[in-house]
């Protein structure tokens, strides 16, 4: 037994070593298999996560597109497709034929490309969203019902004609600047001056009109006011029945349209103009650019970038009262391209209401003019008028163009905003809105309207003087004369009453496009208040002086203090730089 044990002890150990190696190899294989399995599981999880993430992004994009189609947009969103850069080879057009005016706050990378993006206005409504013709005599002709079929004379903003130099451009996406959320200008495509002048149509955009002639009602100075008539000698005294008949379109119409008394508009009518000025106004047979300042409320703004052709052929008239004229004479105000016309015997005590006379009744003051561009006295024109007319009127084959409000789309919301801002007496605003409600005014609904808004930004009006646009502005002025001077409240009411009866080509373009060709300045009272604040000496206590001293820091020399730049000041300076305007020609 001992020998057996000894023999076993002397056996070779190679078999044991091989067994241990096989055990180690199998353990390594198991580790490798586990690692492969883990990698497979992790890969599947990552793939599942990626698939879920892509699906979520797709759903968000689909929701965003749906909301853009169905919901009304603000002007800061531009209401346009994403970026679309001009392809010269695809369009086969000369880039030298296109001129752009663009705010440098929008996508400065386009400047390095040598290409300027431009705007295409809102897409025309589909045929299924066209309104029905309303029966005459109904109190309120709201465009809230629709029918299938073409409406060939309606235009919200038709696409560009084939081969137009500006075809193929779109607005860029709004700048991703969360600190600057207010209204801003956006790029607009303008033709060069010569091409814009050549684009003036020989015939009217409305060659066939149901209205042959419009005559304006005149009243004697001894007119007796009856029941249901408003008491304004300038606007006349139309009854409620007269108001209803004025919307019943006929071949020959007789309506109230201001200047109810006197020999003719501007002569003994309550908005009196010198005979020499009237002669010059009658000579204006092409395009007129008009503005007004009453009550010395604004500073006289000089248009810039006006071509020689426009200075020769376009009439520039600025209507002022005696108070404004006295301020211009005493402070050395230069008229520039404007012909300043002093208006006497103003019919209203409210300066804003007096301003509505030339704003809405230019066709009566300039009976021989074909086209007009109205800008409020607070605005400064920075683009040639021919380019503006070509872009917003002739190119789209419309007869009336006005910008929509950048934020509000509903008349009822606009009325509440006017009351909150103290724009007019709240009781008068409530009475006007309640009357419109009784006629059928309802809250704005984009899905039930062919127009992108019910509220205009009426500080700019571009129009052709046709019987239909003349009728529209007359009826619009009658609402201002009868109710409040806030013309934004009555615009949609008059528009919707006429749209079902006449071929009215009206366009409501973006407010950011309007801000491209006019610059809004502050009213005179705001400017004078700022100047007095800067000039007034400040009396500070010791604690205020110590706090004020902390706002200064010494220079390296330690002698001259300079104010420390805060984040608020940096933002203000950056906004001024971003808002600078650039007009360039793409090569």
Backbone torsions as a table, in degrees:
resi	resn	phi	psi	omega
1	UNK	NA	-37.0	177.9
2	UNK	-68.2	-38.7	178.1
3	UNK	-64.0	-36.9	177.7
4	UNK	-62.1	-41.5	179.8
5	UNK	-65.8	-40.6	179.0
6	UNK	-64.1	-39.4	179.5
7	UNK	-63.3	-41.3	179.0
8	UNK	-65.6	-33.4	179.4
9	UNK	-69.4	-26.7	-179.5
10	UNK	-93.3	11.1	177.1
11	UNK	-68.1	152.4	178.8
12	UNK	-70.0	149.7	-176.3
13	UNK	-99.4	13.5	-179.3
14	UNK	-65.3	-38.2	179.8
15	UNK	-64.3	-39.3	178.8
16	UNK	-66.2	-39.0	179.0
17	UNK	-64.8	-41.1	178.8
18	UNK	-64.2	-38.3	178.2
19	UNK	-63.4	-40.5	178.4
20	UNK	-64.9	-38.6	179.0
21	UNK	-63.9	-42.3	178.3
22	UNK	-61.8	-36.3	179.0
23	UNK	-65.1	-41.8	179.0
24	UNK	-65.6	-40.1	179.2
25	UNK	-62.8	-44.2	-179.9
26	UNK	-64.1	-34.3	177.6
27	UNK	-66.7	-40.7	177.5
28	UNK	-64.9	-39.4	177.3
29	UNK	-61.3	-42.1	178.7
30	UNK	-63.0	-40.4	177.9
31	UNK	-63.3	-42.6	177.8
32	UNK	-62.9	-42.0	178.9
33	UNK	-62.5	-41.1	178.8
34	UNK	-64.1	-41.3	178.6
35	UNK	-63.5	-42.4	177.5
36	UNK	-62.2	-40.2	179.4
37	UNK	-65.4	-42.1	178.3
38	UNK	-62.8	-44.4	178.3
39	UNK	-60.7	-40.2	178.6
40	UNK	-63.4	-43.4	-179.5
41	UNK	-65.1	-45.1	179.9
42	UNK	-63.3	-40.9	178.1
43	UNK	-61.1	-41.3	178.2
44	UNK	-65.4	-39.3	178.1
45	UNK	-63.3	-43.5	178.4
46	UNK	-62.8	-42.5	177.7
47	UNK	-61.7	-42.3	177.7
48	UNK	-63.2	-42.5	179.0
49	UNK	-63.3	-42.5	178.4
50	UNK	-63.4	-41.4	178.6
51	UNK	-62.9	-41.9	178.1
52	UNK	-65.0	-42.0	-179.6
53	UNK	-63.7	-44.2	179.4
54	UNK	-64.7	-39.0	178.2
55	UNK	-64.0	-42.0	179.9
56	UNK	-64.3	-42.5	178.2
57	UNK	-62.8	-40.2	179.2
58	UNK	-63.6	-41.6	178.1
59	UNK	-64.3	-40.6	178.4
60	UNK	-64.1	-41.5	178.1
61	UNK	-63.9	-41.2	178.0
62	UNK	-63.7	-41.2	177.6
63	UNK	-64.6	-39.1	179.2
64	UNK	-64.5	-43.1	179.1
65	UNK	-64.4	-41.8	-180.0
66	UNK	-63.6	-42.6	179.2
67	UNK	-66.6	-34.1	177.9
68	UNK	-66.9	-32.9	-178.4
69	UNK	-77.3	-38.4	-171.6
70	UNK	-93.3	-30.1	-173.2
71	UNK	-99.2	147.6	174.9
72	UNK	-69.0	142.1	-177.5
73	UNK	-103.8	157.7	170.9
74	UNK	-88.2	163.2	-178.1
75	UNK	-66.9	-22.6	178.5
76	UNK	-68.6	-21.3	176.4
77	UNK	-86.8	-10.2	175.9
78	UNK	70.4	-15.4	175.5
79	UNK	59.0	38.7	-174.5
80	UNK	-138.2	166.5	176.9
81	UNK	-67.6	173.0	178.6
82	UNK	-66.9	-171.1	-178.0
83	UNK	-55.6	139.1	173.2
84	UNK	-145.2	108.2	-176.1
85	UNK	-86.2	142.5	-178.0
86	UNK	-65.9	133.0	176.9
87	UNK	-110.6	106.4	-174.9
88	UNK	-68.0	-35.7	-179.6
89	UNK	-69.9	-37.0	-178.6
90	UNK	-70.9	-41.2	-176.8
91	UNK	-82.8	-25.2	179.7
92	UNK	57.2	44.4	-179.7
93	UNK	-123.0	158.4	-179.7
94	UNK	-83.9	124.5	179.7
95	UNK	-70.9	-18.1	179.8
96	UNK	-71.2	-14.8	-177.9
97	UNK	-86.1	1.5	-173.9
98	UNK	-118.3	133.2	178.0
99	UNK	-122.4	141.2	-173.9
100	UNK	-126.1	144.5	168.3
101	UNK	-122.7	123.0	-170.5
102	UNK	-145.2	143.7	173.7
103	UNK	-80.3	131.4	-176.7
104	UNK	-71.3	-4.6	176.7
105	UNK	-76.2	-7.3	-177.3
106	UNK	-108.5	112.1	172.8
107	UNK	47.6	74.1	179.7
108	UNK	-66.7	-12.3	179.3
109	UNK	-67.6	-19.4	177.5
110	UNK	-67.3	-27.4	179.7
111	UNK	-65.6	-36.7	-179.6
112	UNK	-71.2	-23.4	178.5
113	UNK	-80.2	-15.9	-174.6
114	UNK	78.1	18.7	-177.2
115	UNK	-129.1	137.8	177.4
116	UNK	-112.9	121.5	175.6
117	UNK	-73.2	149.6	-179.1
118	UNK	-131.9	176.1	-169.3
119	UNK	-100.1	143.9	164.4
120	UNK	-117.9	127.5	-173.2
121	UNK	-72.9	-174.7	-171.2
122	UNK	-60.1	148.8	-178.0
123	UNK	-68.4	138.4	-179.8
124	UNK	-64.4	150.8	-176.0
125	UNK	-68.8	150.5	176.6
126	UNK	-68.8	164.4	-176.1
127	UNK	-65.9	-28.9	-178.3
128	UNK	-72.5	-8.0	-179.2
129	UNK	-104.4	21.5	-177.9
130	UNK	-88.9	138.6	-174.1
131	UNK	-77.7	157.5	174.5
132	UNK	-82.9	157.3	172.0
133	UNK	-73.5	135.6	-178.9
134	UNK	-94.9	152.1	177.1
135	UNK	-76.4	143.3	179.2
136	UNK	-69.4	144.6	176.3
137	UNK	100.9	-15.9	176.9
138	UNK	-71.7	145.6	-173.1
139	UNK	-62.4	-42.1	-173.1
140	UNK	-134.0	120.0	-177.6
141	UNK	-97.5	67.1	-179.8
142	UNK	-74.2	141.2	177.2
143	UNK	-88.1	77.9	-180.0
144	UNK	-122.8	4.2	176.6
145	UNK	-128.0	148.8	-168.9
146	UNK	-137.2	161.6	177.6
147	UNK	-143.3	159.1	175.6
148	UNK	-80.2	151.7	177.3
149	UNK	121.8	159.2	-175.7
150	UNK	-75.3	152.8	172.5
151	UNK	-131.4	82.8	-163.2
152	UNK	-65.6	-22.7	-174.3
153	UNK	-97.0	-2.8	179.0
154	UNK	-83.7	143.5	178.7
155	UNK	-145.9	118.7	169.9
156	UNK	-94.8	-30.9	170.5
157	UNK	166.9	90.7	-176.3
158	UNK	-66.1	156.9	176.1
159	UNK	-62.9	160.8	-179.8
160	UNK	-65.3	147.6	175.9
161	UNK	-65.0	152.1	-176.9
162	UNK	-62.2	131.5	179.3
163	UNK	86.4	5.1	179.4
164	UNK	-68.8	139.9	-177.8
165	UNK	-57.8	-28.8	-179.3
166	UNK	-88.8	2.4	180.0
167	UNK	-70.5	137.3	179.6
168	UNK	101.0	2.0	178.4
169	UNK	-105.3	149.1	176.7
170	UNK	-141.3	160.3	176.9
171	UNK	-67.0	143.1	174.1
172	UNK	-73.7	167.8	175.7
173	UNK	-64.6	148.3	179.6
174	UNK	-60.0	145.1	179.4
175	UNK	-62.1	138.2	179.9
176	UNK	-82.9	69.5	-179.3
177	UNK	-121.0	98.1	-176.9
178	UNK	-70.5	-20.0	-179.1
179	UNK	-79.5	-18.0	-177.8
180	UNK	-122.2	92.4	-174.0
181	UNK	-106.8	-2.5	-177.1
182	UNK	-79.5	-177.6	179.6
183	UNK	-67.2	148.6	-177.7
184	UNK	-149.9	161.1	176.1
185	UNK	-76.1	158.5	176.8
186	UNK	-132.7	162.3	-175.9
187	UNK	-64.3	145.2	177.4
188	UNK	-136.4	138.6	-179.6
189	UNK	-93.6	118.0	177.2
190	UNK	-114.6	144.0	172.4
191	UNK	-78.6	157.1	173.1
192	UNK	-59.1	161.0	-172.6
193	UNK	-56.6	-47.4	-175.8
194	UNK	-62.2	-44.6	179.6
195	UNK	-68.8	-33.1	177.2
196	UNK	-66.4	-40.9	178.0
197	UNK	-65.5	-41.3	179.6
198	UNK	-66.8	-20.2	-178.8
199	UNK	-79.4	-6.5	179.0
200	UNK	-60.2	124.9	-176.6
201	UNK	-69.6	143.4	177.6
202	UNK	-73.9	-37.8	179.6
203	UNK	-113.9	163.0	-178.8
204	UNK	-68.6	151.9	175.5
205	UNK	-65.0	-20.7	177.2
206	UNK	-113.9	82.3	-179.9
207	UNK	-69.3	-35.3	178.5
208	UNK	-111.5	123.0	-178.5
209	UNK	-134.4	141.0	177.8
210	UNK	-70.5	-10.4	-178.9
211	UNK	-104.1	120.2	178.4
212	UNK	-89.5	-41.6	-175.2
213	UNK	-152.8	141.8	175.8
214	UNK	-121.2	124.4	174.1
215	UNK	-109.4	147.6	-174.0
216	UNK	-108.3	133.1	-174.6
217	UNK	-73.4	132.6	174.7
218	UNK	-115.6	145.5	-178.3
219	UNK	-124.7	151.9	177.2
220	UNK	-80.2	161.9	-179.4
221	UNK	-69.1	-16.0	-179.9
222	UNK	-100.2	26.9	-178.7
223	UNK	-64.2	132.7	179.7
224	UNK	-92.3	125.1	-178.9
225	UNK	-77.7	128.3	-179.9
226	UNK	-107.2	-171.3	-178.2
227	UNK	-70.8	134.8	177.5
228	UNK	78.8	15.9	-179.4
229	UNK	-113.0	142.7	177.1
230	UNK	-84.3	151.5	-173.1
231	UNK	-106.1	77.5	171.5
232	UNK	-133.6	122.0	-178.2
233	UNK	-69.2	-29.8	-178.5
234	UNK	-74.4	-48.3	-179.1
235	UNK	-80.0	-8.2	-176.0
236	UNK	87.8	-172.3	-176.8
237	UNK	-129.4	63.8	179.4
238	UNK	-71.9	139.0	176.7
239	UNK	-83.4	174.9	176.6
240	UNK	-64.5	-33.8	177.0
241	UNK	-67.0	-39.4	176.8
242	UNK	-63.2	-38.2	178.5
243	UNK	-63.1	-42.4	-180.0
244	UNK	-66.5	-40.3	-179.5
245	UNK	-68.4	-28.1	-177.7
246	UNK	-66.2	-19.1	178.1
247	UNK	-93.5	-2.1	177.0
248	UNK	-91.6	96.5	-171.5
249	UNK	-69.6	131.9	178.1
250	UNK	-137.7	174.0	179.4
251	UNK	-64.2	-45.6	177.1
252	UNK	-119.2	120.7	-175.3
253	UNK	-121.9	149.7	176.1
254	UNK	-129.8	115.5	-172.7
255	UNK	-136.1	163.1	169.9
256	UNK	-80.8	138.9	-179.3
257	UNK	-155.5	50.4	-179.7
258	UNK	66.8	179.4	178.9
259	UNK	48.6	44.7	-175.0
260	UNK	-70.2	-19.5	-179.8
261	UNK	-124.6	164.7	179.5
262	UNK	101.8	175.7	-178.7
263	UNK	-73.1	-47.0	177.8
264	UNK	-158.4	171.0	179.1
265	UNK	-56.7	121.9	-179.2
266	UNK	95.9	-2.9	-179.2
267	UNK	-128.4	97.6	179.6
268	UNK	67.6	22.9	-176.2
269	UNK	-103.9	-2.4	-176.7
270	UNK	102.0	-9.4	174.7
271	UNK	-133.6	69.0	-165.5
272	UNK	-82.3	136.8	-177.6
273	UNK	-128.9	144.6	179.3
274	UNK	-61.0	152.4	-177.3
275	UNK	-63.9	-37.1	179.7
276	UNK	-64.0	-39.1	177.6
277	UNK	-68.7	-36.9	178.4
278	UNK	-64.3	-36.6	178.1
279	UNK	-63.4	-43.6	178.4
280	UNK	-66.3	-34.8	178.3
281	UNK	-68.0	-36.2	178.0
282	UNK	-70.2	-24.9	179.7
283	UNK	-76.6	-14.8	-178.1
284	UNK	-76.7	105.5	-173.6
285	UNK	-112.6	-3.8	-177.6
286	UNK	-112.2	-94.0	-177.3
287	UNK	-117.9	138.1	176.6
288	UNK	-125.9	134.9	172.2
289	UNK	-111.1	123.4	-172.5
290	UNK	-131.5	151.3	175.7
291	UNK	-153.8	174.8	-177.7
292	UNK	-154.6	146.6	172.9
293	UNK	-135.4	114.9	178.7
294	UNK	-121.5	145.0	-178.9
295	UNK	72.8	19.1	-179.0
296	UNK	52.0	40.2	-171.4
297	UNK	-84.1	-27.3	-177.3
298	UNK	-130.7	166.2	173.5
299	UNK	-92.0	148.0	-179.6
300	UNK	-70.5	118.4	-178.2
301	UNK	-99.7	131.4	-179.5
302	UNK	-93.8	126.6	175.4
303	UNK	-64.1	146.7	177.3
304	UNK	-125.3	166.8	-179.5
305	UNK	60.9	31.2	178.0
306	UNK	-90.4	126.8	-176.0
307	UNK	-74.2	164.4	176.3
308	UNK	-63.4	-37.6	178.4
309	UNK	-61.6	-41.6	179.4
310	UNK	-68.5	-38.4	178.4
311	UNK	-64.0	-29.5	-178.9
312	UNK	-82.6	-38.9	-168.5
313	UNK	-109.1	-12.8	-177.7
314	UNK	-105.1	139.2	177.4
315	UNK	-90.5	131.4	177.0
316	UNK	-116.4	113.0	-177.0
317	UNK	-122.8	129.7	175.9
318	UNK	-117.9	116.5	-179.8
319	UNK	-92.5	128.1	-180.0
320	UNK	-135.1	162.7	173.3
321	UNK	-100.0	-179.5	-176.0
322	UNK	-64.6	-36.0	180.0
323	UNK	-64.1	-45.0	179.1
324	UNK	-66.8	-39.6	179.1
325	UNK	-64.2	-37.9	177.7
326	UNK	-63.6	-40.2	178.9
327	UNK	-66.1	-38.8	177.8
328	UNK	-65.3	-38.3	-179.6
329	UNK	-70.0	-40.6	-175.6
330	UNK	-78.0	-29.1	-177.6
331	UNK	-103.5	8.6	174.4
332	UNK	67.3	39.5	178.3
333	UNK	-72.7	131.6	-179.8
334	UNK	-90.5	135.8	-179.2
335	UNK	-79.7	-30.7	178.5
336	UNK	65.3	-127.9	-179.6
337	UNK	-78.4	-13.2	-177.4
338	UNK	-75.9	141.7	164.0
339	UNK	-98.4	108.8	-175.6
340	UNK	-79.8	122.9	-178.9
341	UNK	-113.3	119.7	179.2
342	UNK	-85.6	124.1	-179.7
343	UNK	-102.3	131.7	179.4
344	UNK	-118.4	162.3	178.9
345	UNK	57.5	55.3	179.4
346	UNK	-65.8	138.5	-172.6
347	UNK	-78.5	-20.6	-175.3
348	UNK	-120.0	151.7	175.2
349	UNK	-81.1	-19.9	179.3
350	UNK	-86.4	120.3	-178.5
351	UNK	-63.7	-35.8	-179.8
352	UNK	-66.0	-38.9	179.2
353	UNK	-69.1	-35.5	175.1
354	UNK	-63.5	-33.8	178.3
355	UNK	-67.2	-20.0	178.4
356	UNK	-72.2	-17.9	-179.2
357	UNK	-66.3	-58.2	177.0
358	UNK	-70.4	-24.7	-178.8
359	UNK	-65.7	-44.5	-174.7
360	UNK	-103.2	-15.5	-174.5
361	UNK	-119.7	36.8	177.9
362	UNK	-64.5	-29.8	-179.8
363	UNK	-67.8	-21.3	176.4
364	UNK	-86.4	-32.0	177.5
365	UNK	-79.2	-30.9	178.5
366	UNK	-122.3	78.3	-172.8
367	UNK	-68.6	-17.4	-176.6
368	UNK	-103.5	1.6	-178.8
369	UNK	-83.6	146.6	178.7
370	UNK	-93.8	-39.2	-176.0
371	UNK	-132.7	152.1	179.2
372	UNK	-143.7	149.3	175.4
373	UNK	-128.5	113.0	178.6
374	UNK	-101.3	133.8	173.6
375	UNK	-133.5	138.9	178.6
376	UNK	-64.1	158.7	-177.8
377	UNK	-64.6	-21.5	-179.6
378	UNK	-81.4	-5.4	-174.3
379	UNK	-101.6	149.1	177.0
380	UNK	-116.4	122.2	-178.8
381	UNK	-78.4	128.1	-175.9
382	UNK	-124.6	7.3	178.4
383	UNK	-132.2	147.3	-179.3
384	UNK	-60.5	136.6	-178.3
385	UNK	-59.2	-35.7	179.0
386	UNK	-62.5	-38.7	178.1
387	UNK	-66.6	-36.8	178.5
388	UNK	-67.0	-45.5	179.6
389	UNK	-62.5	-41.6	179.8
390	UNK	-65.3	-41.9	-175.5
391	UNK	-70.4	-45.1	-170.1
392	UNK	-103.0	-10.6	-177.4
393	UNK	-122.4	-63.9	-171.6
394	UNK	-70.9	-39.6	-178.1
395	UNK	-63.6	-35.9	-177.2
396	UNK	-94.2	-1.4	178.0
397	UNK	58.3	46.0	178.2
398	UNK	-117.9	164.8	-179.5
399	UNK	-112.7	-9.7	-178.6
400	UNK	-148.7	127.7	-178.8
401	UNK	-136.6	132.7	178.0
402	UNK	-146.1	148.4	-179.8
403	UNK	-84.1	149.4	176.1
404	UNK	-84.3	158.6	176.7
405	UNK	-67.8	141.1	-173.6
406	UNK	-73.4	-16.5	-173.3
407	UNK	-127.9	-40.1	-174.7
408	UNK	-106.0	141.4	-178.3
409	UNK	-121.3	-14.3	-172.4
410	UNK	-110.0	137.7	179.7
411	UNK	-64.0	-38.6	-179.3
412	UNK	-65.3	-39.5	175.8
413	UNK	-66.7	-38.0	178.2
414	UNK	-63.6	-39.2	178.5
415	UNK	-63.6	-42.8	178.4
416	UNK	-65.1	-38.1	178.1
417	UNK	-65.8	-37.4	177.8
418	UNK	-65.9	-39.2	178.5
419	UNK	-68.5	-40.6	-179.7
420	UNK	-65.6	-34.7	-179.3
421	UNK	-87.1	-3.0	-179.8
422	UNK	67.7	33.9	-178.5
423	UNK	-70.1	-28.2	-177.5
424	UNK	-158.5	170.7	178.8
425	UNK	-61.4	126.9	-175.9
426	UNK	-62.3	-36.3	-179.9
427	UNK	-64.8	-39.5	178.9
428	UNK	-67.1	-39.3	177.2
429	UNK	-64.5	-43.2	178.7
430	UNK	-62.0	-40.8	179.9
431	UNK	-64.4	-40.2	179.5
432	UNK	-66.6	-45.3	-179.0
433	UNK	-66.5	-40.2	178.7
434	UNK	-62.7	-37.2	177.8
435	UNK	-66.3	-42.6	178.4
436	UNK	-65.4	-34.6	175.0
437	UNK	-62.6	-40.2	179.3
438	UNK	-65.6	-25.1	177.1
439	UNK	-84.5	-9.7	177.5
440	UNK	119.4	10.6	179.0
441	UNK	-66.4	129.4	179.8
442	UNK	-125.5	162.5	176.8
443	UNK	-59.4	149.3	-177.3
444	UNK	-67.2	136.8	177.4
445	UNK	-136.2	114.8	-176.0
446	UNK	-62.3	-32.9	-178.8
447	UNK	-71.7	-12.4	-178.6
448	UNK	-118.4	18.5	-179.3
449	UNK	-137.1	142.3	176.8
450	UNK	-83.9	-5.3	-179.4
451	UNK	-107.9	147.9	-178.0
452	UNK	-75.2	-8.1	-178.4
453	UNK	-165.0	157.8	172.3
454	UNK	-103.1	-5.7	-175.2
455	UNK	-117.9	117.5	177.3
456	UNK	-89.8	158.4	165.8
457	UNK	-98.5	85.0	-164.9
458	UNK	-78.1	17.4	-179.9
459	UNK	-74.9	-11.9	176.1
460	UNK	-133.1	129.6	177.0
461	UNK	-131.7	124.2	177.8
462	UNK	-115.2	123.9	-172.7
463	UNK	-151.8	157.8	168.0
464	UNK	-104.5	139.1	-177.5
465	UNK	-83.2	91.0	176.9
466	UNK	-118.0	164.6	178.6
467	UNK	-56.7	-33.8	-177.6
468	UNK	-74.1	-45.8	178.1
469	UNK	-67.3	-34.0	175.3
470	UNK	-63.8	-41.5	177.0
471	UNK	-63.4	-42.4	-178.1
472	UNK	-62.3	-48.2	-177.9
473	UNK	-70.3	-30.4	175.0
474	UNK	-64.5	-46.9	179.8
475	UNK	-67.5	-34.5	176.4
476	UNK	-64.5	-43.1	178.3
477	UNK	-65.0	-36.8	179.0
478	UNK	-60.8	-35.5	176.7
479	UNK	-68.4	-39.3	177.5
480	UNK	-66.1	-37.3	179.6
481	UNK	-70.8	-34.3	-177.1
482	UNK	-82.3	-39.8	-174.6
483	UNK	-109.3	-130.5	-178.3
484	UNK	-90.3	167.9	178.5
485	UNK	-82.7	-0.1	179.2
486	UNK	-79.2	92.6	-173.8
487	UNK	-69.1	-16.5	176.8
488	UNK	-65.1	-24.6	-177.9
489	UNK	-76.6	-26.8	-174.7
490	UNK	-105.1	-7.1	-176.3
491	UNK	-59.1	-55.1	-175.3
492	UNK	-66.1	-31.3	-180.0
493	UNK	-64.6	-48.7	179.6
494	UNK	-67.4	-41.5	179.9
495	UNK	-59.1	-47.5	-175.8
496	UNK	-72.9	-26.2	176.3
497	UNK	-70.0	-31.2	-177.4
498	UNK	-90.8	-29.0	-171.0
499	UNK	-60.4	-30.8	-179.7
500	UNK	-81.0	-2.2	-173.3
501	UNK	-123.3	-25.8	-175.7
502	UNK	-129.7	152.6	175.7
503	UNK	-77.9	82.9	-174.6
504	UNK	-97.4	112.0	178.7
505	UNK	-91.3	98.0	-175.4
506	UNK	-121.9	138.1	179.3
507	UNK	-126.3	134.8	174.9
508	UNK	-115.4	96.9	-176.1
509	UNK	-86.8	174.0	-175.2
510	UNK	-69.2	147.1	177.8
511	UNK	-68.5	-31.4	178.3
512	UNK	-67.0	-27.9	174.6
513	UNK	-70.1	-37.2	176.3
514	UNK	-63.1	-40.7	-179.9
515	UNK	-68.2	-9.4	176.5
516	UNK	-75.6	-34.5	-175.3
517	UNK	-110.1	-1.4	171.6
518	UNK	-135.1	146.9	177.3
519	UNK	-115.7	127.3	-177.2
520	UNK	-87.4	127.5	178.2
521	UNK	-105.7	166.4	178.7
522	UNK	-77.7	153.6	173.7
523	UNK	-67.9	160.4	-174.7
524	UNK	-62.1	-39.4	-177.5
525	UNK	-64.7	-34.8	178.2
526	UNK	-68.5	-41.9	179.6
527	UNK	-64.9	-42.6	179.8
528	UNK	-67.4	-34.5	177.3
529	UNK	-65.7	-39.5	177.6
530	UNK	-66.1	-41.5	179.6
531	UNK	-63.8	-42.3	179.6
532	UNK	-65.9	-33.3	178.1
533	UNK	-67.7	-37.8	179.8
534	UNK	-72.8	-33.9	-176.8
535	UNK	-81.6	-28.1	-173.7
536	UNK	-66.0	131.6	177.0
537	UNK	-70.7	141.6	-177.6
538	UNK	-99.2	135.2	177.6
539	UNK	-109.6	111.4	-173.1
540	UNK	-117.2	148.6	175.2
541	UNK	-79.6	176.3	-179.3
542	UNK	-64.1	-42.1	179.2
543	UNK	-64.8	-39.1	178.4
544	UNK	-68.5	-35.7	177.9
545	UNK	-65.6	-40.9	177.7
546	UNK	-65.8	-37.5	177.1
547	UNK	-67.7	-38.6	178.5
548	UNK	-66.7	-35.9	-179.7
549	UNK	-65.8	-28.8	178.6
550	UNK	-70.1	-16.4	178.8
551	UNK	-80.3	-5.5	-179.4
552	UNK	-112.0	149.9	176.4
553	UNK	-135.2	146.8	-177.6
554	UNK	-76.7	153.1	173.7
555	UNK	-77.3	171.9	177.5
556	UNK	-54.3	-31.9	177.9
557	UNK	-73.5	-23.1	177.2
558	UNK	78.9	18.1	-176.1
559	UNK	-111.5	-48.7	-173.6
560	UNK	-103.3	119.3	179.6
561	UNK	-79.2	145.0	175.5
562	UNK	-129.9	143.4	-176.8
563	UNK	-69.0	135.8	176.8
564	UNK	-70.7	134.7	-178.3
565	UNK	-80.8	118.1	179.2
566	UNK	-89.5	173.1	178.7
567	UNK	-64.2	-35.3	179.9
568	UNK	-65.0	-42.2	179.1
569	UNK	-66.8	-38.2	178.2
570	UNK	-62.6	-42.0	179.6
571	UNK	-64.4	-40.4	-179.9
572	UNK	-63.9	-43.4	-179.8
573	UNK	-67.0	-37.3	178.4
574	UNK	-66.9	-35.0	177.8
575	UNK	-65.4	-39.6	179.3
576	UNK	-65.3	-37.3	178.5
577	UNK	-69.3	-40.9	-177.9
578	UNK	-69.2	-28.4	-177.8
579	UNK	-84.9	0.9	178.6
580	UNK	-65.5	147.1	-173.4
581	UNK	-103.2	143.7	179.6
582	UNK	-131.8	128.5	174.0
583	UNK	-115.4	119.4	-174.9
584	UNK	-139.3	160.7	176.9
585	UNK	-112.6	126.1	-179.3
586	UNK	-73.8	129.4	179.8
587	UNK	-94.3	NA	NA
